[in-house]
Amino acid sequence: MAEPGRRSRLPKINVGPFGGFKVTLEQMALPRVTVQYPDQKRPKPIRAHGRHVLNRYEDGMEKCIGCELCAGVCPADCIYVRGADNDPGDPVSPGERYGFVYEINYLRCIHCDLCVEACPTQAITESKMFEFSFTNRADAIYTKAELVVDDDGRPQHMPWEDWREGDDQYTSAWMRATAPGGDAEYEGDAAWSGELGYGVRYPEGGQSGRRDDSRTGTRSLRDMYTLHLDDRERLPGQRGTRGAVNRLRARIEARRPGHRPAGGAFPVQAVTPGAGEPAAVAGTGQDPAGDSTGDGVEVGS
């Protein structure tokens, strides 16, 4: 605190007639980060947790066997499951039992994905669609009829849900990155069965470098982080107009067929199979049926 009778020495700032607009003018020259939501939406993270779906095998049979493990592991107690015996003449699932009753109360669900991890048949997964609201309690409790995918393998769209393109892809990606027993040698190998409408989903890239980012939609943390940097925080070669040109060249190069991402072993594919089209499993040399065409590990069922 300044002594009585003495003026405090504050730094003198010469702003000039237009100095007060410096910050405003600098921000006007930077790229815009605002989107017109909800008409426009940003791409969601690869491991985003959203609304659940109950999947089917590629032959149309349900994957749920009514084991109730998802209900037992749920910390919010939002899942209610009751199993029933399959009719030998008209089975619903390949096992002895199937999920006769399946309900999820989204007023309680915290989207922790523990149910996905506990499921032994990959019957329940989480999509990327999390933008939905309810006007009554009944709509918040999803039944099996609303959770099971349709005959094309697509999630059913409720009137109060805002589905966008890509929300049904790359479901529960973090689960598909797990290696058996923590052994990194198995990362990149598909150890799950195919799904109706999608076939065998591709594994997410892991620490082993066996990854195909073009098929899984994975983007490295380094690439995502640089999108949020101010120009002054970037590396010298990434600043200003020259940096913008360099970043544009890098994005174009990354999309070219044959490009190998940093730290990855799989080049970008020239043709990506469409939804419902059989596709070989990345890095395993196998077709979706599990027939070996190389030295890869067979796909589990």
C-alpha positions as CSV (number, residue, x, y, z in Angstrom):
1,M,0.0,0.0,0.0
2,A,1.4,3.4,-1.0
3,E,2.6,5.8,1.8
4,P,0.4,8.8,2.6
5,G,1.4,11.8,0.4
6,R,3.1,9.7,-2.2
7,R,1.5,8.7,-5.5
8,S,1.6,5.0,-6.4
9,R,3.8,4.2,-9.4
10,L,1.4,2.4,-11.8
11,P,2.6,1.4,-15.3
12,K,1.6,3.9,-17.9
13,I,-0.2,2.4,-20.9
14,N,-0.2,4.2,-24.2
15,V,-3.3,2.9,-26.0
16,G,-3.7,5.6,-28.5
17,P,-7.0,6.5,-30.2
18,F,-7.6,2.8,-31.3
19,G,-5.6,0.9,-28.7
20,G,-8.7,-0.2,-26.9
21,F,-9.8,-2.2,-29.9
22,K,-6.6,-4.3,-30.1
23,V,-8.0,-7.4,-28.5
24,T,-11.2,-7.1,-30.5
25,L,-9.4,-6.8,-33.8
26,E,-7.1,-9.7,-32.9
27,Q,-10.0,-12.0,-32.2
28,M,-11.7,-11.0,-35.4
29,A,-8.7,-12.3,-37.4
30,L,-8.7,-15.7,-35.6
31,P,-10.7,-18.6,-36.9
32,R,-14.2,-18.9,-35.5
33,V,-14.9,-21.7,-33.1
34,T,-18.7,-21.1,-32.7
35,V,-21.2,-23.3,-34.5
36,Q,-24.9,-22.7,-35.0
37,Y,-26.2,-25.3,-32.6
38,P,-28.4,-27.3,-32.9
39,D,-28.5,-26.8,-36.7
40,Q,-24.8,-27.6,-36.8
41,K,-22.9,-29.9,-34.4
42,R,-19.3,-30.6,-33.8
43,P,-18.0,-34.2,-34.3
44,K,-18.4,-36.1,-31.1
45,P,-15.4,-37.8,-29.4
46,I,-14.7,-41.4,-30.4
47,R,-15.4,-42.6,-26.9
48,A,-18.5,-40.6,-26.2
49,H,-21.2,-42.3,-24.1
50,G,-24.8,-42.0,-25.3
51,R,-28.0,-43.8,-25.5
52,H,-27.8,-47.6,-25.3
53,V,-28.8,-50.1,-28.0
54,L,-29.4,-53.9,-27.8
55,N,-27.6,-55.5,-30.8
56,R,-28.4,-58.5,-32.9
57,Y,-26.2,-61.0,-34.6
58,E,-25.8,-60.8,-38.4
59,D,-28.4,-63.5,-38.8
60,G,-30.9,-61.4,-36.9
61,M,-30.9,-63.2,-33.6
62,E,-30.6,-61.2,-30.4
63,K,-27.3,-61.1,-28.6
64,C,-28.9,-60.7,-25.1
65,I,-29.0,-64.0,-23.2
66,G,-30.8,-62.6,-20.1
67,C,-27.9,-63.2,-17.8
68,E,-28.6,-59.9,-15.8
69,L,-24.9,-59.1,-15.4
70,C,-25.5,-55.6,-16.7
71,A,-28.2,-55.0,-14.1
72,G,-26.0,-56.4,-11.3
73,V,-23.0,-54.2,-12.2
74,C,-25.0,-51.0,-12.7
75,P,-24.1,-48.5,-9.9
76,A,-27.2,-46.4,-10.4
77,D,-29.6,-49.4,-10.4
78,C,-31.2,-48.2,-13.6
79,I,-31.3,-51.5,-15.5
80,Y,-34.0,-54.1,-15.0
81,V,-33.6,-57.5,-16.8
82,R,-35.6,-60.7,-16.7
83,G,-34.6,-63.7,-18.7
84,A,-36.7,-66.5,-20.1
85,D,-36.1,-69.9,-21.7
86,N,-35.8,-70.0,-25.5
87,D,-38.4,-71.9,-27.5
88,P,-36.4,-74.7,-29.1
89,G,-38.5,-74.4,-32.3
90,D,-38.3,-70.6,-32.5
91,P,-35.3,-69.3,-30.4
92,V,-34.8,-65.6,-29.9
93,S,-31.1,-65.9,-29.1
94,P,-28.5,-68.6,-29.7
95,G,-28.3,-69.5,-26.0
96,E,-30.7,-71.3,-23.8
97,R,-32.2,-68.1,-22.5
98,Y,-32.9,-64.6,-23.8
99,G,-33.8,-61.2,-22.4
100,F,-37.6,-61.4,-22.0
101,V,-37.8,-58.0,-20.1
102,Y,-35.2,-55.3,-20.6
103,E,-35.6,-51.7,-19.2
104,I,-33.3,-48.8,-18.7
105,N,-34.4,-45.8,-16.6
106,Y,-32.6,-42.8,-18.1
107,L,-33.6,-40.6,-15.1
108,R,-31.0,-42.7,-13.2
109,C,-28.5,-43.7,-15.8
110,I,-25.0,-42.0,-15.5
111,H,-23.6,-43.5,-18.8
112,C,-20.7,-45.1,-17.1
113,D,-20.6,-47.9,-19.6
114,L,-20.0,-50.6,-16.9
115,C,-23.0,-52.5,-18.4
116,V,-21.2,-52.7,-21.7
117,E,-18.0,-54.0,-20.1
118,A,-19.9,-56.6,-18.1
119,C,-21.9,-58.0,-21.0
120,P,-20.4,-61.3,-22.2
121,T,-22.0,-61.2,-25.6
122,Q,-21.6,-57.5,-26.6
123,A,-25.4,-57.3,-26.6
124,I,-25.6,-53.8,-25.1
125,T,-23.4,-50.9,-26.3
126,E,-23.7,-47.2,-26.2
127,S,-24.2,-45.0,-29.2
128,K,-23.1,-41.3,-29.5
129,M,-26.6,-39.9,-29.3
130,F,-27.0,-38.3,-25.9
131,E,-29.3,-35.3,-26.9
132,F,-32.7,-36.4,-25.8
133,S,-35.2,-35.1,-23.3
134,F,-38.6,-36.3,-21.9
135,T,-41.8,-34.6,-21.0
136,N,-43.0,-37.5,-18.8
137,R,-41.5,-40.3,-16.8
138,A,-42.8,-43.1,-19.0
139,D,-40.7,-41.8,-22.0
140,A,-37.6,-41.9,-19.8
141,I,-37.9,-45.6,-19.2
142,Y,-36.8,-47.4,-22.4
143,T,-38.2,-50.9,-22.9
144,K,-36.7,-53.7,-24.9
145,A,-39.0,-52.9,-27.8
146,E,-37.3,-49.4,-28.0
147,L,-33.7,-50.6,-27.3
148,V,-33.4,-53.5,-29.8
149,V,-32.1,-52.5,-33.2
150,D,-34.4,-52.8,-36.2
151,D,-34.3,-55.3,-39.0
152,D,-31.5,-53.3,-40.7
153,G,-29.4,-53.2,-37.5
154,R,-30.0,-49.4,-36.9
155,P,-31.1,-48.0,-33.6
156,Q,-34.7,-47.1,-33.4
157,H,-35.3,-43.3,-33.4
158,M,-37.7,-42.0,-30.8
159,P,-39.6,-38.7,-31.4
160,W,-37.7,-36.9,-28.6
161,E,-34.2,-37.9,-29.8
162,D,-31.9,-35.9,-32.0
163,W,-30.0,-38.4,-34.1
164,R,-27.4,-37.2,-36.5
165,E,-25.3,-39.0,-39.1
166,G,-22.5,-41.0,-37.4
167,D,-24.2,-41.3,-34.0
168,D,-24.7,-45.0,-34.5
169,Q,-21.2,-45.7,-35.6
170,Y,-18.1,-46.5,-33.5
171,T,-20.3,-47.5,-30.5
172,S,-18.5,-48.1,-27.2
173,A,-15.2,-47.5,-28.8
174,W,-13.3,-47.7,-25.5
175,M,-14.4,-51.3,-25.0
176,R,-13.1,-52.2,-28.5
177,A,-9.7,-50.9,-27.5
178,T,-9.3,-53.3,-24.6
179,A,-6.6,-56.0,-24.8
180,P,-7.2,-59.4,-23.3
181,G,-5.4,-59.6,-20.0
182,G,-3.8,-56.2,-20.7
183,D,-1.5,-57.8,-23.3
184,A,-0.7,-55.2,-25.9
185,E,0.1,-57.8,-28.5
186,Y,-3.6,-58.4,-29.0
187,E,-4.5,-54.8,-29.5
188,G,-5.9,-54.3,-33.0
189,D,-7.4,-57.8,-33.1
190,A,-11.2,-58.1,-33.2
191,A,-12.4,-60.4,-30.4
192,W,-16.1,-59.8,-30.8
193,S,-18.8,-61.1,-33.1
194,G,-20.4,-59.2,-36.0
195,E,-23.5,-57.0,-35.7
196,L,-26.5,-56.9,-37.9
197,G,-26.1,-54.1,-40.4
198,Y,-22.4,-53.4,-39.5
199,G,-20.6,-56.7,-39.6
200,V,-17.5,-57.0,-37.4
201,R,-16.7,-53.5,-36.1
202,Y,-13.1,-52.4,-36.4
203,P,-10.9,-52.2,-33.3
204,E,-9.7,-48.9,-32.0
205,G,-6.0,-48.2,-32.2
206,G,-4.0,-48.8,-29.1
207,Q,-0.5,-48.5,-27.9
208,S,0.8,-51.2,-30.1
209,G,0.5,-49.0,-33.2
210,R,-1.8,-51.5,-34.9
211,R,-4.4,-49.1,-35.9
212,D,-6.6,-48.0,-38.8
213,D,-7.8,-44.5,-37.9
214,S,-9.7,-44.1,-41.2
215,R,-12.0,-47.0,-40.3
216,T,-12.5,-46.3,-36.6
217,G,-12.7,-42.5,-36.7
218,T,-10.0,-42.2,-34.1
219,R,-8.1,-38.8,-34.0
220,S,-5.0,-38.5,-32.0
221,L,-4.9,-36.3,-28.9
222,R,-2.1,-34.2,-30.5
223,D,-4.3,-33.3,-33.5
224,M,-7.4,-32.5,-31.3
225,Y,-5.3,-30.4,-28.9
226,T,-3.9,-28.2,-31.6
227,L,-7.4,-27.3,-32.8
228,H,-7.9,-25.3,-29.6
229,L,-4.6,-23.4,-29.5
230,D,-4.3,-19.7,-30.1
231,D,-1.9,-18.7,-32.8
232,R,0.7,-17.5,-30.4
233,E,0.7,-20.9,-28.6
234,R,1.5,-22.9,-31.7
235,L,4.9,-24.1,-32.8
236,P,6.9,-21.6,-34.9
237,G,6.1,-23.5,-38.1
238,Q,2.4,-23.5,-37.4
239,R,1.9,-19.8,-36.8
240,G,0.4,-17.2,-39.1
241,T,-0.6,-17.7,-42.7
242,R,2.3,-20.1,-43.4
243,G,1.2,-22.2,-40.5
244,A,-2.4,-22.3,-41.7
245,V,-1.1,-23.5,-45.1
246,N,1.0,-26.2,-43.5
247,R,-1.9,-27.5,-41.4
248,L,-4.1,-27.6,-44.5
249,R,-1.4,-29.6,-46.4
250,A,-1.2,-32.0,-43.5
251,R,-4.9,-32.6,-43.5
252,I,-4.9,-33.2,-47.2
253,E,-2.0,-35.6,-47.0
254,A,-3.7,-37.5,-44.2
255,R,-6.7,-38.2,-46.4
256,R,-4.7,-39.6,-49.3
257,P,-4.9,-43.4,-49.9
258,G,-1.8,-45.1,-48.7
259,H,-1.0,-42.5,-46.0
260,R,0.4,-44.0,-42.8
261,P,-0.5,-42.0,-39.7
262,A,2.2,-41.2,-37.2
263,G,2.7,-44.2,-34.9
264,G,0.4,-46.4,-36.9
265,A,1.0,-49.4,-39.1
266,F,-2.1,-49.4,-41.3
267,P,-2.3,-47.1,-44.3
268,V,-5.5,-45.2,-45.1
269,Q,-7.8,-47.4,-47.2
270,A,-8.9,-46.1,-50.6
271,V,-12.4,-47.6,-50.3
272,T,-14.3,-47.9,-47.0
273,P,-17.1,-50.6,-46.9
274,G,-20.5,-49.2,-46.5
275,A,-23.0,-50.0,-43.7
276,G,-24.0,-53.6,-43.8
277,E,-21.3,-54.5,-46.3
278,P,-18.9,-57.3,-45.2
279,A,-15.5,-56.0,-44.5
280,A,-12.2,-57.6,-43.5
281,V,-11.0,-57.0,-40.0
282,A,-8.2,-54.4,-39.9
283,G,-4.9,-56.0,-39.1
284,T,-6.0,-59.6,-38.8
285,G,-6.2,-60.7,-42.4
286,Q,-9.7,-62.1,-41.9
287,D,-13.1,-61.8,-43.3
288,P,-16.2,-61.3,-41.0
289,A,-16.9,-65.0,-41.0
290,G,-13.7,-65.7,-39.2
291,D,-12.0,-67.5,-42.1
292,S,-8.3,-66.8,-41.9
293,T,-6.7,-65.3,-45.0
294,G,-3.4,-64.5,-43.4
295,D,-1.5,-64.9,-40.2
296,G,-4.0,-63.0,-38.0
297,V,-5.9,-64.3,-35.0
298,E,-9.3,-65.6,-35.6
299,V,-12.3,-63.4,-34.8
300,G,-14.1,-64.5,-31.6
301,S,-17.8,-65.1,-31.6
